[in-house]
Amino acid sequence: MNQKEIYKNDLLVLPKWESYLLQSSGLPGPRANLTLLYVAAELGNEEIFRSFLDFQVEDDHHGDSPDEFIVMCGVVGLGKLLAQGKEEYWVQLKRYASDSRWRIRESVAMALQIYGEYNMERLLSEMAIWSVERLLEQRAAVAAICEPKLLKDARYGEKLFIILNQTTSSLLIEDNRKEDGFLVLKKALAYCWSVAIAAYPDQGKNAFQPWLNYENKDIRWVLKENLTKNRLQKMDSIWVERCKDKIGVK
């Protein structure tokens, strides 16, 4: 019996999950227990998720409180509810995308990916809307869709790169480059492009290459970070080196 099965068996016999989740959350610590989080999302229902979202969390600016894990489980559970046709939860999930707590924002991307496995076309359509809104919502959009397991169908490439181009353009127009939303969007774009290009090489190269002509330092940083990713080296090392030469990166 693997750890996932152990968690399932434990939760299924418990009338209330909160104490178990708190004890096994992995927090405080560098990594929350994502295996348990996904099990809770798989087994939970609307009533459980709503109670998790209302769970009282003690103030913790570092995101290390075990209490926060309960809310994470509730947020990820929203992805399951969306997949069940409960459309009203798009609004709530979008609100969590701009939450001040970074672990909650990560949970939004996880929730969206759960939905994406159910309906990727609809996810891309929704993320196209998010991609022109607030920076943290843009970050959630690209983090959600740039996931290898979701990028198996060639039909998704065009919409994917429209969203990546749109969110990358935001780096050019934002005045406050020290604002949290700007920084986390930039960090997401620093790997998301490479994931998307590796999934759809021809479309990806065509979308990426025009950005090589921009002198903007934030754009250049995003390009450089993506070009250092092993997934692109494995895909086409010659193309990668040409791109590096174009922007003066060794």
PLY file of the C-alpha trace (Angstrom):
ply
format ascii 1.0
element vertex 250
property float x
property float y
property float z
element edge 249
property int vertex1
property int vertex2
end_header
0.00 0.00 0.00
1.51 3.33 -1.03
1.22 6.60 0.88
-1.67 7.87 -1.22
-3.71 4.78 -0.43
-2.89 5.11 3.25
-4.18 8.68 3.26
-7.35 7.60 1.47
-8.05 4.82 3.93
-7.41 7.10 6.90
-9.67 9.90 5.67
-12.51 7.61 4.69
-12.99 6.42 8.27
-12.74 9.85 9.88
-15.93 11.90 10.50
-13.86 15.10 10.54
-10.66 15.59 8.60
-9.23 18.82 9.98
-7.09 17.39 12.80
-5.62 14.74 10.53
-4.84 17.28 7.82
-3.21 19.63 10.29
-1.05 16.90 11.74
0.06 15.58 8.34
0.25 18.90 6.47
4.04 19.10 6.33
3.79 22.62 7.73
5.61 24.42 9.14
8.26 23.46 6.66
9.45 24.17 3.12
6.91 21.89 1.44
3.28 21.23 2.12
2.08 17.63 1.79
0.76 17.78 -1.77
-0.01 14.08 -1.91
-2.41 14.47 0.99
-3.79 17.69 -0.47
-4.77 15.96 -3.71
-6.28 13.03 -1.82
-8.43 15.44 0.17
-9.54 17.11 -3.05
-10.33 13.75 -4.63
-12.40 12.47 -1.71
-13.99 15.70 -0.54
-17.33 17.20 -1.48
-18.81 20.69 -1.68
-19.74 20.81 1.98
-16.26 19.78 3.08
-14.52 22.23 0.76
-16.70 25.14 1.88
-15.92 24.36 5.53
-12.21 24.26 4.68
-12.40 27.69 3.05
-14.01 29.08 6.21
-11.34 27.57 8.46
-9.82 30.09 10.84
-6.15 30.64 10.03
-3.78 32.23 12.50
-1.73 35.15 11.19
1.38 33.85 9.48
3.16 36.01 6.95
5.46 33.17 5.90
2.74 30.75 4.87
4.00 28.06 7.22
0.97 27.64 9.45
-0.61 24.16 9.29
-3.95 26.00 9.38
-3.23 27.31 5.91
-3.10 23.75 4.61
-6.80 23.36 5.36
-7.61 26.36 3.18
-5.34 25.02 0.46
-7.36 21.80 0.40
-10.53 23.85 0.05
-9.14 25.92 -2.81
-7.90 22.88 -4.73
-11.30 21.30 -4.16
-12.88 24.14 -6.10
-11.29 22.72 -9.24
-13.21 19.50 -8.67
-16.45 21.42 -8.13
-15.94 23.32 -11.38
-15.42 20.02 -13.18
-18.74 18.90 -11.72
-20.44 21.84 -13.40
-20.63 24.20 -10.43
-19.78 27.29 -12.49
-20.37 29.71 -9.61
-16.97 28.84 -8.16
-15.04 30.55 -10.95
-15.53 33.87 -9.16
-14.28 32.58 -5.82
-11.30 30.83 -7.37
-10.35 33.99 -9.23
-10.45 35.93 -5.97
-8.03 33.47 -4.38
-5.65 33.97 -7.32
-4.88 37.42 -5.87
-4.61 36.24 -2.27
-1.71 37.65 -0.26
-0.67 34.11 0.77
1.58 32.46 -1.78
0.54 28.92 -0.90
-3.09 29.83 -1.56
-2.14 31.26 -4.94
-0.33 28.02 -5.75
-3.45 26.12 -4.79
-5.41 28.09 -7.39
-3.13 26.85 -10.16
-3.56 23.29 -8.88
-7.34 23.68 -8.87
-7.31 25.02 -12.41
-5.20 22.09 -13.57
-7.71 19.67 -12.08
-10.37 21.41 -14.13
-8.08 21.39 -17.18
-7.90 17.61 -17.12
-11.67 17.64 -17.41
-12.09 20.48 -19.95
-8.89 22.04 -21.27
-10.61 24.01 -24.01
-12.83 25.79 -21.50
-9.87 26.36 -19.18
-7.95 28.06 -21.98
-10.94 30.26 -22.76
-11.25 31.33 -19.11
-7.51 31.89 -18.77
-7.58 34.13 -21.83
-9.86 36.39 -19.79
-7.63 36.22 -16.73
-4.61 37.05 -18.91
-5.78 40.63 -19.40
-6.69 41.28 -15.78
-4.66 41.77 -12.61
-1.06 40.58 -12.54
-1.63 37.87 -9.95
-4.56 36.56 -11.98
-2.33 36.54 -15.04
0.21 34.57 -13.07
-2.42 32.00 -12.09
-3.43 31.68 -15.73
0.02 30.86 -17.10
0.97 28.67 -14.13
-2.21 26.65 -14.63
-2.02 26.04 -18.36
1.74 25.51 -18.67
1.59 22.01 -17.25
2.95 19.16 -19.41
0.16 16.71 -18.62
-2.40 19.18 -20.01
-0.55 19.93 -23.25
-1.06 16.74 -25.22
-3.40 17.97 -27.94
-2.12 20.11 -30.82
-5.39 22.08 -30.82
-4.38 23.86 -27.62
-1.19 25.45 -28.93
-2.66 28.55 -30.57
-4.64 29.70 -27.53
-1.77 28.83 -25.23
0.67 31.12 -26.98
-1.84 33.94 -27.26
-2.10 33.87 -23.47
1.68 33.71 -23.02
2.19 36.64 -25.40
-0.48 38.66 -23.62
0.92 38.09 -20.14
4.50 38.69 -21.28
3.38 42.01 -22.76
2.27 43.02 -19.27
5.92 43.19 -18.25
6.40 46.02 -20.72
3.61 48.25 -19.47
3.74 47.80 -15.71
5.21 50.83 -13.92
5.82 49.31 -10.49
8.38 46.60 -11.14
8.84 45.87 -7.46
5.17 45.10 -6.89
4.49 41.52 -5.79
2.22 40.75 -8.72
4.85 41.84 -11.22
7.57 39.77 -9.58
5.58 36.55 -9.32
4.28 36.87 -12.88
7.82 37.35 -14.13
9.01 34.27 -12.23
6.17 32.21 -13.68
6.93 33.32 -17.21
10.57 32.37 -16.60
9.63 28.70 -16.86
6.20 28.67 -18.51
7.50 29.52 -21.95
9.87 26.57 -21.92
7.08 24.17 -20.91
4.86 25.43 -23.71
7.61 25.39 -26.35
8.63 21.84 -25.42
4.99 20.77 -25.85
4.50 22.55 -29.19
7.96 23.20 -30.69
7.05 24.76 -34.02
4.34 27.06 -32.68
6.44 27.80 -29.63
9.55 28.85 -31.49
7.51 31.14 -33.73
5.87 32.77 -30.71
9.07 33.08 -28.69
11.46 34.43 -31.30
9.92 37.92 -31.72
10.61 38.56 -28.05
14.33 38.22 -28.73
14.21 41.67 -30.36
13.16 43.43 -27.14
15.80 45.24 -25.11
13.64 45.41 -21.98
15.64 43.95 -19.07
12.69 42.05 -17.58
11.84 40.47 -20.92
15.48 39.57 -21.44
15.60 37.92 -18.01
12.51 35.84 -18.78
14.00 34.75 -22.11
17.34 33.86 -20.56
15.75 31.80 -17.79
13.70 29.78 -20.25
16.68 29.17 -22.51
18.58 27.57 -19.60
15.91 24.91 -19.07
16.96 21.36 -19.92
13.65 20.66 -21.62
14.55 23.14 -24.36
18.10 21.85 -24.67
16.71 18.36 -25.23
14.17 19.66 -27.72
16.56 21.63 -29.96
19.95 22.63 -28.57
21.00 24.37 -31.80
17.94 26.62 -31.74
18.57 27.39 -28.07
22.14 28.47 -28.75
21.00 30.71 -31.60
18.50 32.37 -29.29
21.16 32.86 -26.63
23.48 34.45 -29.17
20.71 36.80 -30.24
20.34 38.22 -26.71
23.99 37.91 -25.74
23.71 35.05 -23.27
26.41 32.40 -22.93
0 1
1 2
2 3
3 4
4 5
5 6
6 7
7 8
8 9
9 10
10 11
11 12
12 13
13 14
14 15
15 16
16 17
17 18
18 19
19 20
20 21
21 22
22 23
23 24
24 25
25 26
26 27
27 28
28 29
29 30
30 31
31 32
32 33
33 34
34 35
35 36
36 37
37 38
38 39
39 40
40 41
41 42
42 43
43 44
44 45
45 46
46 47
47 48
48 49
49 50
50 51
51 52
52 53
53 54
54 55
55 56
56 57
57 58
58 59
59 60
60 61
61 62
62 63
63 64
64 65
65 66
66 67
67 68
68 69
69 70
70 71
71 72
72 73
73 74
74 75
75 76
76 77
77 78
78 79
79 80
80 81
81 82
82 83
83 84
84 85
85 86
86 87
87 88
88 89
89 90
90 91
91 92
92 93
93 94
94 95
95 96
96 97
97 98
98 99
99 100
100 101
101 102
102 103
103 104
104 105
105 106
106 107
107 108
108 109
109 110
110 111
111 112
112 113
113 114
114 115
115 116
116 117
117 118
118 119
119 120
120 121
121 122
122 123
123 124
124 125
125 126
126 127
127 128
128 129
129 130
130 131
131 132
132 133
133 134
134 135
135 136
136 137
137 138
138 139
139 140
140 141
141 142
142 143
143 144
144 145
145 146
146 147
147 148
148 149
149 150
150 151
151 152
152 153
153 154
154 155
155 156
156 157
157 158
158 159
159 160
160 161
161 162
162 163
163 164
164 165
165 166
166 167
167 168
168 169
169 170
170 171
171 172
172 173
173 174
174 175
175 176
176 177
177 178
178 179
179 180
180 181
181 182
182 183
183 184
184 185
185 186
186 187
187 188
188 189
189 190
190 191
191 192
192 193
193 194
194 195
195 196
196 197
197 198
198 199
199 200
200 201
201 202
202 203
203 204
204 205
205 206
206 207
207 208
208 209
209 210
210 211
211 212
212 213
213 214
214 215
215 216
216 217
217 218
218 219
219 220
220 221
221 222
222 223
223 224
224 225
225 226
226 227
227 228
228 229
229 230
230 231
231 232
232 233
233 234
234 235
235 236
236 237
237 238
238 239
239 240
240 241
241 242
242 243
243 244
244 245
245 246
246 247
247 248
248 249
